[in-house]
Amino acid sequence: MCDPYVYSNTDVLINRHDVRDEADLAEMEAEYTSIRLKQITEAPLPGNYDFQHFCEFHKWVFQDIYEWAGVPRTIDIEKPEPALGGISIEYSPVDEIEPTAKKVLDTMRDTAWDKFSLDEKAVKFSKYMAELWKIHCFREGNTRTVVTFCCQFAESRGFSVDRTLFQKHSAYVRTSLVAASAYFSDLGDRAQPEYLIRIVRDSIERGQRKASQRNV
């Protein structure tokens, strides 16, 4: 299938700056998105943590790079994952993106987060984060969007997270999301959620500690 998101005969995503080199685009994208991510950390993006709000996060972070920022993808995608020996995660088909995301987000909002222990919270939060990521709503930029959205969501529900832990270990975070999402229609359940749970737990624990120190 022809990919309408890339320049003809390349794997380079069509972008606002008409950069045709993949490495140059990655560098430019990192520069612009780091600024937008810093802004959204300092001034939370208002909303109801529904599907529209989730899309607005993507639009904010990637608005300088892609015309389609904030718009769910229109094609089915696969991405070979080295952590899975080249197998792709089974991302949601296009027609299931919105209903699946809405279901996850509804569950997140309806969860009584204040009733959980630290360990229980880490397991639940990791589960929803992985489910939202596995949908892969957008053609590119899913990990940054999901992590940023979920961090702000956590804080809106009364538990702080240490975002710097996710930022410093971004490669680990993505690999752990892959591992947590590794269940397939033909190969069965091969998910290993413990890696994601570990960093989420550490992030919540550190976030709570910092919040307590600020309140002293």
N, CA, C and O of each residue as an XYZ file, in Angstrom:
864
protein
N       0.834     -1.199      0.000
C       0.000      0.000      0.000
C       0.869      1.249      0.000
O       1.843      1.329      0.748
N       0.528      2.211     -0.821
C       1.265      3.472     -0.887
C       1.046      4.259      0.404
O      -0.079      4.385      0.887
N       2.137      4.784      0.952
C       2.059      5.558      2.189
C       1.965      7.040      1.850
O       2.953      7.617      1.395
N       0.819      7.674      2.055
C       0.647      9.085      1.695
C       1.386     10.039      2.623
O       1.415     11.246      2.382
N       1.980      9.503      3.677
C       2.670     10.353      4.648
C       4.138     10.598      4.306
O       4.785     11.436      4.936
N       4.669      9.885      3.324
C       6.096     10.018      3.013
C       6.307     10.563      1.605
O       5.440     10.459      0.738
N       7.489     11.147      1.408
C       7.866     11.601      0.075
C       8.031     10.392     -0.840
O       8.446      9.322     -0.396
N       7.708     10.566     -2.101
C       7.749      9.482     -3.078
C       9.112      8.798     -3.096
O      10.153      9.456     -3.137
N       9.087      7.478     -3.066
C      10.292      6.644     -3.140
C      11.244      6.841     -1.960
O      12.442      6.585     -2.079
N      10.718      7.293     -0.831
C      11.532      7.445      0.375
C      10.735      6.954      1.582
O       9.554      6.619      1.480
N      11.421      6.922      2.732
C      10.751      6.639      3.997
C      10.662      7.897      4.854
O      10.358      7.822      6.045
N      10.929      9.049      4.247
C      10.952     10.320      4.975
C       9.547     10.909      5.029
O       8.888     11.064      4.001
N       9.103     11.229      6.217
C       7.767     11.801      6.384
C       7.687     13.208      5.799
O       8.579     14.030      6.009
N       6.628     13.471      5.075
C       6.389     14.809      4.530
C       6.238     15.772      5.705
O       5.479     15.519      6.640
N       6.971     16.875      5.638
C       6.993     17.791      6.777
C       6.902     19.241      6.317
O       7.108     19.547      5.143
N       6.595     20.111      7.244
C       6.387     21.533      6.952
C       7.638     22.219      6.410
O       7.539     23.242      5.733
N       8.798     21.671      6.699
C      10.051     22.313      6.308
C      10.661     21.685      5.058
O      11.744     22.073      4.620
N       9.958     20.720      4.496
C      10.392     20.035      3.278
C      11.789     19.433      3.421
O      12.566     19.414      2.466
N      12.098     18.950      4.606
C      13.370     18.265      4.839
C      13.250     16.857      4.276
O      12.333     16.115      4.628
N      14.186     16.492      3.394
C      14.086     15.198      2.708
C      15.063     14.155      3.241
O      15.049     13.009      2.794
N      15.906     14.540      4.187
C      16.870     13.605      4.763
C      16.338     13.108      6.111
O      15.954     13.906      6.966
N      16.318     11.794      6.290
C      15.704     11.212      7.479
C      16.410     11.634      8.767
O      15.754     11.935      9.764
N      17.735     11.657      8.748
C      18.497     12.048      9.938
C      18.284     13.521     10.269
O      18.139     13.889     11.435
N      18.267     14.358      9.235
C      18.039     15.793      9.451
C      16.640     16.046     10.010
O      16.451     16.893     10.883
N      15.666     15.300      9.493
C      14.299     15.453      9.989
C      14.204     15.032     11.452
O      13.548     15.695     12.256
N      14.860     13.929     11.789
C      14.830     13.454     13.175
C      15.443     14.481     14.122
O      14.938     14.708     15.221
N      16.539     15.096     13.681
C      17.200     16.108     14.507
C      16.308     17.337     14.683
O      16.172     17.861     15.789
N      15.707     17.788     13.591
C      14.839     18.956     13.653
C      13.597     18.667     14.498
O      13.165     19.503     15.291
N      13.039     17.490     14.319
C      11.857     17.105     15.085
C      12.160     17.105     16.580
O      11.357     17.577     17.386
N      13.326     16.570     16.942
C      13.720     16.527     18.352
C      13.842     17.932     18.936
O      13.446     18.172     20.077
N      14.389     18.853     18.155
C      14.571     20.230     18.630
C      13.224     20.913     18.872
O      12.996     21.509     19.924
N      12.348     20.816     17.890
C      11.043     21.477     18.018
C      10.193     20.843     19.118
O       9.582     21.546     19.923
N      10.160     19.520     19.145
C       9.292     18.862     20.121
C       9.795     19.041     21.550
O       8.992     19.076     22.482
N      11.105     19.154     21.739
C      11.624     19.369     23.096
C      11.126     20.698     23.656
O      10.839     20.812     24.848
N      11.027     21.700     22.784
C      10.499     23.008     23.205
C       9.025     22.885     23.574
O       8.593     23.381     24.614
N       8.262     22.223     22.715
C       6.825     22.071     22.963
C       6.551     21.218     24.209
O       5.614     21.488     24.960
N       7.367     20.199     24.418
C       7.188     19.358     25.595
C       7.488     20.133     26.873
O       6.813     19.951     27.886
N       8.485     20.985     26.825
C       8.816     21.823     27.983
C       7.656     22.774     28.288
O       7.296     22.986     29.446
N       7.083     23.338     27.229
C       5.962     24.266     27.410
C       4.764     23.574     28.045
O       4.116     24.125     28.935
N       4.479     22.380     27.586
C       3.294     21.677     28.082
C       3.499     21.182     29.512
O       2.538     20.982     30.255
N       4.762     20.986     29.889
C       5.067     20.620     31.271
C       4.843     21.804     32.200
O       4.333     21.654     33.310
N       5.235     22.985     31.726
C       5.112     24.198     32.539
C       3.683     24.739     32.568
O       3.262     25.338     33.557
N       2.945     24.529     31.488
C       1.561     25.015     31.399
C       0.681     23.886     30.863
O       0.547     23.738     29.648
N       0.083     23.093     31.744
C      -0.724     21.944     31.320
C      -1.776     22.307     30.277
O      -2.371     23.383     30.316
N      -1.987     21.384     29.348
C      -2.963     21.588     28.278
C      -4.357     21.272     28.819
O      -4.624     20.127     29.181
N      -5.250     22.261     28.882
C      -6.571     22.030     29.480
C      -7.429     21.089     28.644
O      -7.330     21.064     27.417
N      -8.260     20.328     29.315
C      -9.149     19.414     28.612
C      -9.733     18.381     29.551
O      -9.490     18.412     30.757
N     -10.505     17.464     28.990
C     -11.232     16.476     29.789
C     -10.603     15.088     29.762
O     -11.189     14.133     30.273
N      -9.428     14.967     29.178
C      -8.730     13.679     29.062
C      -9.567     12.664     28.285
O      -9.595     11.473     28.594
N     -10.245     13.186     27.269
C     -10.981     12.339     26.344
C     -10.189     12.230     25.041
O      -9.041     12.671     24.974
N     -10.793     11.648     24.014
C     -10.064     11.421     22.767
C      -9.652     12.733     22.109
O      -8.543     12.844     21.587
N     -10.530     13.717     22.130
C     -10.200     15.015     21.546
C      -9.003     15.643     22.263
O      -8.103     16.195     21.630
N      -9.010     15.550     23.577
C      -7.907     16.101     24.371
C      -6.599     15.386     24.035
O      -5.553     16.021     23.902
N      -6.665     14.077     23.901
C      -5.486     13.287     23.542
C      -4.917     13.745     22.197
O      -3.705     13.901     22.051
N      -5.794     13.958     21.222
C      -5.353     14.433     19.905
C      -4.749     15.832     19.992
O      -3.827     16.161     19.245
N      -5.265     16.649     20.899
C      -4.729     17.999     21.071
C      -3.307     17.963     21.613
O      -2.500     18.837     21.297
N      -2.997     16.968     22.417
C      -1.621     16.801     22.896
C      -0.683     16.572     21.716
O       0.365     17.210     21.614
N      -1.063     15.663     20.830
C      -0.228     15.379     19.661
C      -0.088     16.618     18.793
O       0.999     16.913     18.296
N      -1.176     17.338     18.611
C      -1.131     18.553     17.793
C      -0.178     19.569     18.392
O       0.596     20.200     17.672
N      -0.230     19.730     19.701
C       0.642     20.713     20.350
C       2.116     20.341     20.173
O       2.939     21.183     19.814
N       2.430     19.099     20.423
C       3.832     18.667     20.403
C       4.420     18.692     18.996
O       5.593     19.026     18.828
N       3.623     18.344     17.977
C       4.157     18.182     16.625
C       3.675     19.237     15.629
O       3.861     19.078     14.422
N       3.067     20.298     16.119
C       2.494     21.310     15.236
C       3.521     21.990     14.337
O       3.170     22.452     13.251
N       4.766     22.063     14.758
C       5.799     22.738     13.971
C       6.360     21.862     12.858
O       7.084     22.344     11.986
N       6.025     20.579     12.890
C       6.660     19.627     11.974
C       5.702     19.080     10.921
O       6.040     19.039      9.738
N       4.522     18.664     11.338
C       3.631     17.943     10.434
C       2.267     18.623     10.289
O       1.675     19.073     11.270
N       1.789     18.686      9.066
C       0.463     19.248      8.794
C      -0.628     18.444      9.498
O      -1.656     18.989      9.899
N      -0.394     17.156      9.641
C      -1.409     16.268     10.199
C      -1.291     16.113     11.718
O      -1.893     15.206     12.292
N      -0.539     16.970     12.359
C      -0.419     16.891     13.821
C      -1.799     16.942     14.469
O      -2.598     17.832     14.176
N      -2.069     16.000     15.334
C      -3.351     15.952     16.022
C      -4.435     15.193     15.293
O      -5.544     15.051     15.808
N      -4.134     14.699     14.096
C      -5.126     13.978     13.290
C      -4.781     12.486     13.283
O      -3.662     12.131     12.913
N      -5.692     11.612     13.675
C      -5.411     10.176     13.662
C      -5.007      9.700     12.266
O      -5.466     10.228     11.254
N      -4.147      8.702     12.240
C      -3.656      8.191     10.956
C      -4.798      7.627     10.110
O      -5.840      7.223     10.625
N      -4.569      7.613      8.804
C      -5.585      7.152      7.857
C      -5.195      5.853      7.165
O      -5.910      5.372      6.286
N      -4.061      5.285      7.565
C      -3.617      4.011      6.995
C      -3.217      3.072      8.126
O      -2.851      3.515      9.215
N      -3.291      1.778      7.858
C      -2.781      0.795      8.811
C      -1.254      0.784      8.727
O      -0.687      1.002      7.656
N      -0.600      0.535      9.840
C       0.864      0.595      9.862
C       1.469     -0.630     10.539
O       0.830     -1.311     11.341
N       2.727     -0.880     10.184
C       3.560     -1.875     10.847
C       4.932     -1.260     11.064
O       5.403     -0.475     10.242
N       5.570     -1.614     12.164
C       6.924     -1.141     12.451
C       7.724     -2.309     13.013
O       7.476     -2.735     14.140
N       8.681     -2.835     12.249
C       9.505     -3.932     12.755
C      10.219     -3.527     14.048
O      10.863     -2.479     14.102
N      10.106     -4.341     15.066
C      10.701     -4.029     16.362
C      11.900     -4.933     16.637
O      11.747     -6.151     16.723
N      13.091     -4.350     16.776
C      14.279     -5.153     17.100
C      14.089     -5.988     18.365
O      14.582     -7.112     18.453
N      13.376     -5.437     19.336
C      13.157     -6.152     20.597
C      12.309     -7.408     20.405
O      12.298     -8.293     21.261
N      11.601     -7.482     19.277
C      10.753     -8.642     18.982
C      11.293     -9.447     17.812
O      10.574    -10.242     17.206
N      12.564     -9.234     17.501
C      13.165     -9.965     16.385
C      12.645     -9.539     15.034
O      12.624    -10.335     14.095
N      12.222     -8.286     14.924
C      11.742     -7.762     13.649
C      10.243     -7.844     13.458
O       9.726     -7.384     12.440
N       9.536     -8.420     14.413
C       8.076     -8.490     14.336
C       7.478     -7.140     14.725
O       8.019     -6.442     15.583
N       6.377     -6.778     14.102
C       5.691     -5.542     14.460
C       4.609     -5.807     15.503
O       3.975     -6.862     15.506
N       4.414     -4.846     16.374
C       3.239     -4.878     17.247
C       1.992     -4.799     16.364
O       2.018     -4.150     15.319
N       0.922     -5.440     16.766
C      -0.332     -5.366     16.018
C      -1.091     -4.110     16.441
O      -1.912     -4.141     17.358
N      -0.802     -3.019     15.760
C      -1.467     -1.755     16.060
C      -2.918     -1.800     15.593
O      -3.279     -2.605     14.735
N      -3.732     -0.942     16.157
C      -5.159     -0.935     15.818
C      -5.390     -0.611     14.349
O      -4.733      0.281     13.812
N      -6.307     -1.313     13.685
C      -6.717     -0.922     12.336
C      -7.325      0.477     12.378
O      -7.818      0.914     13.417
N      -7.287      1.168     11.258
C      -7.761      2.553     11.195
C      -9.170      2.717     11.758
O      -9.427      3.648     12.520
N     -10.078      1.823     11.391
C     -11.470      1.990     11.815
C     -11.703      1.677     13.293
O     -12.805      1.878     13.805
N     -10.668      1.186     13.979
C     -10.803      0.880     15.402
C     -10.058      1.868     16.292
O     -10.141      1.782     17.517
N      -9.328      2.809     15.683
C      -8.511      3.734     16.471
C      -9.349      4.514     17.480
O      -9.103      4.443     18.684
N     -10.325      5.248     16.992
C     -11.093      6.121     17.885
C     -11.905      5.347     18.917
O     -11.829      5.679     20.100
N     -12.684      4.325     18.529
C     -13.464      3.615     19.551
C     -12.598      2.913     20.597
O     -12.961      2.862     21.772
N     -11.454      2.374     20.172
C     -10.571      1.704     21.131
C      -9.948      2.703     22.088
O      -9.874      2.458     23.293
N      -9.497      3.840     21.546
C      -8.905      4.881     22.394
C      -9.932      5.429     23.380
O      -9.621      5.650     24.550
N     -11.144      5.644     22.908
C     -12.191      6.165     23.796
C     -12.468      5.195     24.940
O     -12.693      5.616     26.075
N     -12.451      3.916     24.646
C     -12.698      2.905     25.676
C     -11.607      2.942     26.743
O     -11.900      2.892     27.938
N     -10.353      3.030     26.312
C      -9.232      3.093     27.262
C      -9.319      4.360     28.104
O      -9.166      4.318     29.325
N      -9.564      5.481     27.444
C      -9.612      6.766     28.144
C     -10.789      6.839     29.117
O     -10.663      7.396     30.208
N     -11.919      6.282     28.726
C     -13.074      6.239     29.634
C     -12.726      5.452     30.898
O     -13.064      5.858     32.010
N     -12.053      4.329     30.708
C     -11.666      3.497     31.849
C     -10.679      4.225     32.750
O     -10.782      4.161     33.975
N      -9.723      4.916     32.140
C      -8.754      5.691     32.922
C      -9.451      6.737     33.781
O      -9.139      6.902     34.960
N     -10.398      7.439     33.172
C     -11.091      8.513     33.895
C     -11.992      7.967     35.004
O     -12.177      8.618     36.033
N     -12.548      6.775     34.795
C     -13.483      6.206     35.762
C     -12.788      5.459     36.900
O     -13.438      5.046     37.861
N     -11.492      5.290     36.796
C     -10.742      4.547     37.812
C     -10.572      5.376     39.088
O     -10.247      6.562     39.028
N     -10.792      4.746     40.232
C     -10.635      5.420     41.532
C      -9.172      5.323     41.964
O      -8.806      4.467     42.769
N      -8.357      6.198     41.427
C      -6.909      6.115     41.626
C      -6.499      6.277     43.083
O      -5.491      5.708     43.503
N      -7.242      7.026     43.844
C      -6.862      7.297     45.234
C      -7.019      6.080     46.140
O      -6.579      6.107     47.290
N      -7.632      5.031     45.647
C      -7.851      3.838     46.462
C      -6.733      2.804     46.319
O      -6.744      1.777     46.998
N      -5.768      3.076     45.434
C      -4.713      2.099     45.165
C      -3.447      2.372     45.962
O      -3.121      3.518     46.269
N      -2.740      1.297     46.290
C      -1.395      1.422     46.841
C      -0.449      1.812     45.713
O      -0.846      1.838     44.548
N       0.787      2.114     46.050
C       1.778      2.469     45.034
C       1.930      1.361     44.004
O       1.918      1.624     42.802
N       2.071      0.128     44.464
C       2.263     -0.992     43.537
C       1.033     -1.208     42.656
O       1.163     -1.445     41.455
N      -0.143     -1.129     43.241
C      -1.376     -1.299     42.470
C      -1.527     -0.187     41.435
O      -1.933     -0.427     40.298
N      -1.197      1.008     41.845
C      -1.294      2.163     40.946
C      -0.348      2.002     39.765
O      -0.714      2.296     38.627
N       0.870      1.534     40.033
C       1.860      1.343     38.970
C       1.387      0.308     37.953
O       1.568      0.486     36.749
N       0.783     -0.768     38.439
C       0.284     -1.819     37.542
C      -0.856     -1.294     36.678
O      -0.858     -1.499     35.464
N      -1.820     -0.622     37.288
C      -2.965     -0.084     36.548
C      -2.526      0.969     35.537
O      -2.924      0.937     34.372
N      -1.706      1.893     36.001
C      -1.266      2.994     35.148
C      -0.472      2.468     33.956
O      -0.652      2.938     32.832
N       0.398      1.503     34.193
C       1.185      0.890     33.119
C       0.279      0.198     32.105
O       0.507      0.278     30.898
N      -0.737     -0.474     32.603
C      -1.675     -1.190     31.733
C      -2.368     -0.230     30.775
O      -2.430     -0.485     29.572
N      -2.885      0.868     31.304
C      -3.607      1.815     30.456
C      -2.654      2.553     29.512
O      -2.998      2.834     28.364
N      -1.473      2.857     30.002
C      -0.488      3.512     29.148
C      -0.134      2.624     27.954
O      -0.063      3.099     26.820
N       0.084      1.339     28.211
C       0.422      0.403     27.137
C      -0.750      0.207     26.174
O      -0.551      0.124     24.962
N      -1.961      0.135     26.709
C      -3.138     -0.034     25.851
C      -3.317      1.168     24.930
O      -3.649      1.012     23.754
N      -3.100      2.352     25.461
C      -3.227      3.566     24.654
C      -2.131      3.625     23.598
O      -2.375      4.021     22.458
N      -0.929      3.232     23.984
C       0.201      3.239     23.047
C       0.005      2.211     21.936
O       0.316      2.484     20.777
N      -0.508      1.027     22.283
C      -0.666     -0.054     21.307
C      -1.622      0.324     20.174
O      -1.532     -0.226     19.077
N      -2.520      1.243     20.433
C      -3.425      1.717     19.380
C      -2.631      2.408     18.283
O      -2.928      2.262     17.098
N      -1.601      3.177     18.701
C      -0.779      3.957     17.772
C      -1.666      4.856     16.904
O      -1.768      4.693     15.689
N      -2.293      5.800     17.582
C      -3.286      6.660     16.929
C      -2.730      7.454     15.755
O      -3.458      7.761     14.811
N      -1.455      7.784     15.809
C      -0.887      8.701     14.821
C       0.195      8.022     13.981
O       0.758      6.995     14.360
N       0.458      8.624     12.845
C       1.466      8.054     11.946
C       2.846      8.081     12.578
O       3.661      7.194     12.323
N       3.115      9.078     13.392
C       4.400      9.206     14.082
C       4.175     10.010     15.357
O       3.236     10.803     15.436
N       5.034      9.809     16.354
C       4.974     10.603     17.577
C       4.097     10.029     18.667
O       3.645     10.760     19.549
N       3.849      8.739     18.622
C       2.928      8.135     19.586
C       3.497      8.023     20.996
O       2.793      8.288     21.971
N       4.759      7.634     21.111
C       5.330      7.439     22.443
C       5.379      8.741     23.226
O       4.963      8.788     24.384
N       5.881      9.789     22.604
C       5.961     11.079     23.291
C       4.577     11.598     23.677
O       4.391     12.165     24.754
N       3.616     11.396     22.787
C       2.259     11.858     23.079
C       1.642     11.085     24.236
O       1.077     11.680     25.154
N       1.750      9.775     24.195
C       1.162      8.942     25.245
C       1.795      9.228     26.603
O       1.087      9.390     27.596
N       3.121      9.292     26.649
C       3.803      9.528     27.924
C       3.443     10.899     28.492
O       3.149     11.023     29.681
N       3.467     11.928     27.643
C       3.155     13.284     28.103
C       1.711     13.384     28.576
O       1.432     13.959     29.628
N       0.803     12.826     27.799
C      -0.617     12.826     28.162
C      -0.833     12.105     29.489
O      -1.526     12.615     30.370
N      -0.248     10.931     29.631
C      -0.460     10.131     30.836
C       0.143     10.790     32.075
O      -0.420     10.693     33.165
N       1.279     11.457     31.912
C       1.882     12.161     33.047
C       0.971     13.287     33.534
O       0.765     13.451     34.736
N       0.432     14.055     32.597
C      -0.472     15.140     32.997
C      -1.763     14.571     33.584
O      -2.309     15.117     34.542
N      -2.242     13.477     33.007
C      -3.443     12.829     33.539
C      -3.226     12.415     34.990
O      -4.084     12.647     35.841
N      -2.076     11.800     35.272
C      -1.771     11.350     36.635
C      -1.840     12.509     37.613
O      -2.427     12.398     38.689
N      -1.233     13.623     37.225
C      -1.216     14.788     38.109
C      -2.620     15.363     38.308
O      -2.928     15.914     39.365
N      -3.466     15.232     37.283
C      -4.852     15.704     37.421
C      -5.652     14.820     38.370
O      -6.691     15.225     38.890
N      -5.147     13.597     38.588
C      -5.831     12.652     39.478
C      -5.176     12.592     40.857
O      -5.484     11.714     41.662
N      -4.277     13.528     41.116
C      -3.754     13.661     42.469
C      -2.504     12.898     42.803
O      -2.101     12.868     43.966
N      -1.865     12.271     41.814
C      -0.582     11.635     42.124
C       0.481     12.126     41.143
O       0.327     12.049     39.924
N       1.551     12.628     41.721
C       2.625     13.209     40.920
C       3.500     12.115     40.326
O       3.647     11.037     40.901
N       4.075     12.406     39.171
C       5.050     11.512     38.557
C       6.301     12.324     38.233
O       6.233     13.529     37.992
N       7.426     11.647     38.232
C       8.684     12.295     37.877
C       8.887     12.136     36.373
O       9.356     11.095     35.913
N       8.535     13.161     35.614
C       8.618     13.088     34.153
C      10.047     12.935     33.661
O      10.285     12.356     32.601
N      11.000     13.456     34.431
C      12.395     13.411     33.975
C      12.879     11.974     33.826
O      13.766     11.700     33.018
N      12.312     11.068     34.586
C      12.708      9.664     34.486
C      12.354      9.103     33.112
O      13.136      8.358     32.522
N      11.186      9.459     32.606
C      10.785      9.026     31.267
C      11.639      9.693     30.194
O      11.991      9.066     29.195
N      11.970     10.957     30.401
C      12.767     11.697     29.423
C      14.189     11.159     29.333
O      14.728     10.995     28.238
N      14.794     10.886     30.483
C      16.182     10.412     30.512
C      16.319      8.993     29.978
O      17.377      8.605     29.482
N      15.256      8.234     30.081
C      15.303      6.827     29.666
C      14.268      6.560     28.574
O      13.540      5.568     28.619
N      14.216      7.459     27.596
C      13.188      7.378     26.549
C      13.277      6.085     25.733
O      12.251      5.516     25.363
N      14.499      5.621     25.452
C      14.648      4.382     24.679
C      14.112      3.191     25.477
O      13.435      2.321     24.929
N      14.419      3.163     26.760
C      13.911      2.092     27.627
C      12.387      2.133     27.685
O      11.725      1.096     27.643
N      11.842      3.340     27.782
C      10.384      3.487     27.869
C       9.716      2.893     26.635
O       8.742      2.147     26.742
N      10.250      3.232     25.457
C       9.629      2.719     24.238
C       9.747      1.196     24.151
O       8.790      0.510     23.793
N      10.930      0.678     24.483
C      11.118     -0.769     24.448
C      10.200     -1.464     25.446
O       9.672     -2.538     25.160
N      10.009     -0.861     26.604
C       9.128     -1.461     27.607
C       7.666     -1.417     27.163
O       6.890     -2.313     27.493
N       7.291     -0.376     26.415
C       5.941     -0.315     25.850
C       5.746     -1.403     24.798
O       4.682     -2.016     24.713
N       6.780     -1.632     24.006
C       6.738     -2.726     23.029
C       6.548     -4.054     23.754
O       5.682     -4.850     23.390
N       7.363     -4.287     24.782
C       7.293     -5.549     25.525
C       5.925     -5.748     26.172
O       5.403     -6.862     26.209
N       5.353     -4.667     26.678
C       4.047     -4.761     27.341
C       2.904     -4.972     26.355
O       1.808     -5.374     26.747
N       3.156     -4.703     25.083
C       2.106     -4.772     24.056
C       2.252     -5.984     23.146
O       1.578     -6.076     22.120
N       3.122     -6.905     23.515
C       3.455     -8.029     22.633
C       2.476     -9.191     22.774
O       2.830    -10.260     23.273
N       1.261     -8.970     22.334
C       0.322    -10.077     22.214
C      -0.273    -10.030     20.814
O      -0.634     -8.971     20.301
N      -0.362    -11.216     20.210
C      -0.631    -11.313     18.780
C      -1.757    -12.302     18.486
O      -2.011    -13.236     19.246
N      -2.417    -12.062     17.360
C      -3.527    -12.929     16.969
C      -3.046    -14.328     16.609
O      -3.781    -15.299     16.794
N      -1.813    -14.448     16.093
C      -1.309    -15.755     15.675
C      -0.290    -16.355     16.643
O      -0.192    -17.577     16.757
N       0.468    -15.508     17.338
C       1.528    -15.996     18.220
C       1.120    -16.049     19.685
O       1.845    -16.595     20.517
N      -0.034    -15.487     20.000
C      -0.509    -15.503     21.371
C       0.059    -14.378     22.225
O       0.616    -13.406     21.714
N      -0.092    -14.530     23.523
C       0.316    -13.499     24.483
C       1.786    -13.673     24.850
O       2.165    -14.633     25.521
N       2.600    -12.734     24.399
C       4.024    -12.743     24.738
C       4.414    -11.473     25.495
O       5.588    -11.110     25.561
N       3.433    -10.823     26.050
C       3.664     -9.549     26.730
C       4.500     -9.732     27.994
O       4.361    -10.715     28.721
N       5.369     -8.758     28.229
C       6.190     -8.703     29.440
C       6.036     -7.299     30.037
O       6.869     -6.426     29.792
N       4.984     -7.083     30.811
C       4.685     -5.740     31.313
C       5.575     -5.286     32.462
O       5.541     -4.116     32.840
N       6.368     -6.192     33.020
C       7.122     -5.858     34.230
C       8.126     -4.723     34.034
O       8.418     -3.985     34.975
N       8.659     -4.579     32.814
C       9.649     -3.521     32.566
C       8.993     -2.138     32.609
O       9.557     -1.190     33.156
N       7.817     -2.039     32.036
C       7.085     -0.775     32.076
C       6.609     -0.479     33.496
O       6.688      0.659     33.959
N       6.121     -1.492     34.174
C       5.657     -1.307     35.550
C       6.784     -0.771     36.426
O       6.560      0.082     37.284
N       7.992     -1.275     36.205
C       9.135     -0.870     37.029
C       9.414      0.622     36.914
O       9.568      1.308     37.925
N       9.479      1.130     35.677
C       9.809      2.553     35.523
C       8.628      3.438     35.914
O       8.826      4.545     36.414
N       7.411      2.967     35.695
C       6.236      3.729     36.124
C       6.199      3.814     37.649
O       5.920      4.875     38.208
N       6.475      2.712     38.311
C       6.487      2.718     39.779
C       7.551      3.685     40.304
O       7.293      4.474     41.213
N       8.743      3.612     39.724
C       9.818      4.515     40.149
C       9.423      5.972     39.934
O       9.704      6.832     40.768
N       8.769      6.238     38.805
C       8.367      7.605     38.486
C       7.327      8.125     39.476
O       7.410      9.268     39.927
N       6.356      7.291     39.810
C       5.331      7.702     40.774
C       5.948      7.898     42.156
O       5.651      8.874     42.845
N       6.800      6.970     42.550
C       7.431      7.060     43.871
C       8.267      8.331     43.991
O       8.193      9.036     44.998
N       9.057      8.621     42.967
C       9.883      9.831     42.987
C       9.019     11.085     42.933
O       9.302     12.078     43.604
N       7.964     11.028     42.128
C       7.070     12.174     42.029
C       6.401     12.488     43.354
O       6.279     13.651     43.738
N       5.968     11.446     44.052
C       5.334     11.639     45.351
C       6.326     12.180     46.370
O       5.977     13.021     47.199
N       7.572     11.693     46.306
C       8.597     12.161     47.236
C       8.887     13.644     47.020
O       9.002     14.408     47.978
N       9.004     14.045     45.751
C       9.258     15.456     45.442
C       8.088     16.333     45.879
O       8.284     17.435     46.393
N       6.873     15.835     45.670
C       5.687     16.600     46.067
C       5.652     16.783     47.581
O       5.286     17.853     48.069
N       6.028     15.749     48.322
C       6.050     15.830     49.782
C       7.089     16.832     50.264
O       6.852     17.576     51.216
N       8.241     16.848     49.601
C       9.306     17.779     49.976
C       8.897     19.222     49.723
O       9.261     20.122     50.480
N       8.130     19.439     48.642
C       7.666     20.798     48.344
C       6.660     21.291     49.374
O       6.544     22.491     49.625
N       5.934     20.349     49.965
C       4.884     20.719     50.907
C       5.370     20.855     52.351
O       4.605     21.223     53.242
N       6.656     20.551     52.569
C       7.213     20.662     53.922
C       7.394     22.130     54.298
O       7.851     22.433     55.401
